[in-house]
Each structure stands twice: as C-alpha cells, then as structure tokens.
Amino acid sequence: MSVKSKKKFIQLDTDKMSREELITQLNETKKVAKKYLYKFLDLNDKKPKIKVITICGSTKFRKEMQNWMWNTTKKGYLILYAPFAKEEIPDLEKYREILEKIHFEKIRIADEVFIFNKNGYIGDSTKSEIEFAEDIGKSIAYLEPIKKVEE
C-alpha cells in the first residue's frame, strides 16, 4: 500500500509490520492526508466561503422550488430546505415537531432566508418562519415582491 503527497512518497511494507506499527503509520498517513485535504478545501479558514440560504415556502410549489434550488446551487450557494411533504410521507405528522425544530435551526444557521412566494402566496407555516427569521435578524429575500397589507 502506498500514499503519495506533494512532499514525500509513503510506502508501507505491511507484511513486515506489527499491527501496532501499522496502526501508528496509518494514523500518521491519515494526518498528512487530512492536512492536504483541509488545505485544498480551505477548511482552516474560519470565514465561510459559501453563502448558506434556507428556502421556505409551500410544498405545493415543490417542483418550482427544486428548480430554483438547483439553479442557485449551480451558482455556488449552499441551500437548506425542508424536503418533506405530507402527501409523500404517510406518517409525517408523527415527526412534525422534530422536523419543525430542525427547519428552524436551518433558518438560524443560514446567512439568508429565501421565501418562495410564488403568485404572492405565503402560508401560515411560512409566515411563522418569516417571523422567526425577522426576530433573529436574518436577511430575508423573496421570489416575488411582497404586498403590504393595511391593518
């Protein structure tokens, strides 16, 4: 077995090594490989390189939302969303509470929240997600301009 890096070529003669020597050498090789991988991916930099966007909207626009997510992902953004629709998963209601907590966490960790308000539609769930995003100071963008309602 051999592992190649820019600086050196590591060869392990596994037939002549004890189990402990092999584990030690493999751990060292793993450290070197991880160092170069992190350098390549720039994971040591604390600033995020990719903008994270959480999308919120009605599942009745699921196909359109998936198209938007694909086109936005191709531009280099990381998209978070709630991929579950009650029409597709029979026991979804049983997990609603935990799924909502997870989705609100996606909103919390996002750089921006994108509201997919096709034809101006914003349902009750999306309204609560917008309210949460506003309360925690998230940047919010909309697919279509929102109409202000006089109260």
C-alpha positions as CSV (number, residue, x, y, z in Angstrom):
1,M,0.0,0.0,0.0
2,S,1.3,3.5,-0.8
3,V,0.1,7.0,-0.3
4,K,1.5,9.9,-2.3
5,S,1.7,13.5,-1.2
6,K,3.5,16.5,-2.7
7,K,6.3,16.4,-0.3
8,K,7.0,12.7,0.1
9,F,6.0,9.3,-1.0
10,I,5.0,7.0,1.8
11,Q,5.4,3.2,1.4
12,L,4.2,0.8,3.9
13,D,5.5,-2.8,3.9
14,T,2.5,-4.2,5.7
15,D,3.9,-7.8,5.6
16,K,6.8,-6.9,7.9
17,M,4.9,-4.6,10.3
18,S,3.2,-5.4,13.6
19,R,-0.4,-4.5,14.0
20,E,0.6,-1.6,16.3
21,E,3.2,-0.3,13.9
22,L,0.8,-0.5,11.0
23,I,-1.9,1.4,13.0
24,T,0.6,4.1,14.0
25,Q,1.8,4.5,10.5
26,L,-1.7,4.7,9.1
27,N,-2.6,7.3,11.6
28,E,0.4,9.4,10.6
29,T,-0.6,9.0,6.9
30,K,-4.1,10.0,7.8
31,K,-2.8,13.2,9.5
32,V,-0.8,14.1,6.4
33,A,-3.7,13.4,4.0
34,K,-6.1,15.4,6.2
35,K,-3.7,18.3,6.3
36,Y,-3.5,18.4,2.5
37,L,-7.3,17.9,2.1
38,Y,-8.0,20.8,4.5
39,K,-5.6,23.0,2.7
40,F,-7.2,22.1,-0.6
41,L,-10.7,22.8,0.7
42,D,-9.5,25.7,2.8
43,L,-11.4,24.3,5.9
44,N,-9.0,26.0,8.3
45,D,-10.3,29.4,7.3
46,K,-12.9,30.4,9.9
47,K,-14.9,32.6,7.4
48,P,-17.5,30.6,5.4
49,K,-16.6,30.5,1.7
50,I,-20.1,29.6,0.6
51,K,-23.2,31.6,1.3
52,V,-25.9,29.5,3.1
53,I,-29.5,30.1,2.1
54,T,-32.5,28.4,3.7
55,I,-35.6,28.3,1.5
56,C,-39.1,28.5,2.9
57,G,-42.3,28.1,1.0
58,S,-45.4,26.0,0.4
59,T,-44.8,22.4,-0.7
60,K,-47.4,22.9,-3.4
61,F,-44.7,24.7,-5.3
62,R,-42.2,21.9,-4.6
63,K,-41.2,21.3,-8.3
64,E,-40.6,25.0,-8.8
65,M,-38.6,25.3,-5.6
66,Q,-36.5,22.3,-6.6
67,N,-35.7,24.1,-9.9
68,W,-34.8,27.3,-8.1
69,M,-32.6,25.3,-5.6
70,W,-30.8,23.6,-8.5
71,N,-30.1,26.8,-10.3
72,T,-29.0,28.6,-7.2
73,T,-26.7,25.6,-6.2
74,K,-25.1,25.7,-9.6
75,K,-24.1,29.4,-8.8
76,G,-22.2,28.2,-5.7
77,Y,-24.7,28.6,-2.9
78,L,-25.4,26.0,-0.2
79,I,-29.2,25.6,0.0
80,L,-31.0,24.2,3.1
81,Y,-34.7,23.3,2.9
82,A,-37.4,21.0,4.4
83,P,-37.6,18.3,1.8
84,F,-40.7,16.6,3.3
85,A,-44.3,16.9,2.1
86,K,-47.2,15.3,3.9
87,E,-48.5,14.0,0.6
88,E,-45.4,11.9,0.1
89,I,-44.7,10.6,3.6
90,P,-47.7,8.9,5.3
91,D,-46.5,9.3,9.0
92,L,-45.1,12.8,8.6
93,E,-47.4,14.2,11.3
94,K,-45.8,11.9,13.9
95,Y,-42.5,13.7,13.3
96,R,-43.8,17.2,12.7
97,E,-42.4,18.7,16.0
98,I,-38.8,17.5,15.5
99,L,-38.9,18.4,11.8
100,E,-40.0,21.9,12.6
101,K,-37.2,22.3,15.1
102,I,-34.7,21.1,12.5
103,H,-36.1,23.5,9.9
104,F,-36.0,26.5,12.4
105,E,-32.4,25.5,13.1
106,K,-31.7,25.7,9.3
107,I,-33.1,29.2,9.4
108,R,-30.9,30.1,12.4
109,I,-27.7,28.9,10.7
110,A,-28.4,30.4,7.3
111,D,-26.8,33.6,6.0
112,E,-30.1,34.4,4.3
113,V,-33.7,33.1,4.2
114,F,-35.3,32.9,0.8
115,I,-39.1,32.9,0.7
116,F,-40.5,31.1,-2.3
117,N,-43.8,33.1,-2.5
118,K,-45.0,32.1,-6.0
119,N,-48.0,34.2,-7.0
120,G,-47.6,36.1,-3.7
121,Y,-48.7,33.1,-1.7
122,I,-47.4,32.8,1.8
123,G,-49.0,30.1,4.0
124,D,-49.2,30.0,7.8
125,S,-46.0,27.9,8.2
126,T,-44.0,30.2,6.0
127,K,-45.4,33.2,7.9
128,S,-44.1,31.8,11.2
129,E,-40.7,31.1,9.5
130,I,-40.5,34.7,8.3
131,E,-41.4,36.0,11.8
132,F,-38.7,33.8,13.3
133,A,-36.1,35.0,10.8
134,E,-37.0,38.6,11.4
135,D,-36.9,38.1,15.2
136,I,-33.3,36.8,15.0
137,G,-32.2,39.4,12.4
138,K,-31.8,37.3,9.3
139,S,-31.6,38.8,5.9
140,I,-34.8,37.8,4.0
141,A,-35.3,37.7,0.2
142,Y,-38.5,36.9,-1.7
143,L,-39.1,35.4,-5.0
144,E,-41.8,38.0,-5.8
145,P,-42.3,41.4,-4.2
146,I,-44.5,41.2,-1.1
147,K,-47.7,43.2,-1.0
148,K,-48.1,45.2,2.3
149,V,-51.4,44.6,3.9
150,E,-53.0,47.5,5.7
151,E,-54.2,46.6,9.2
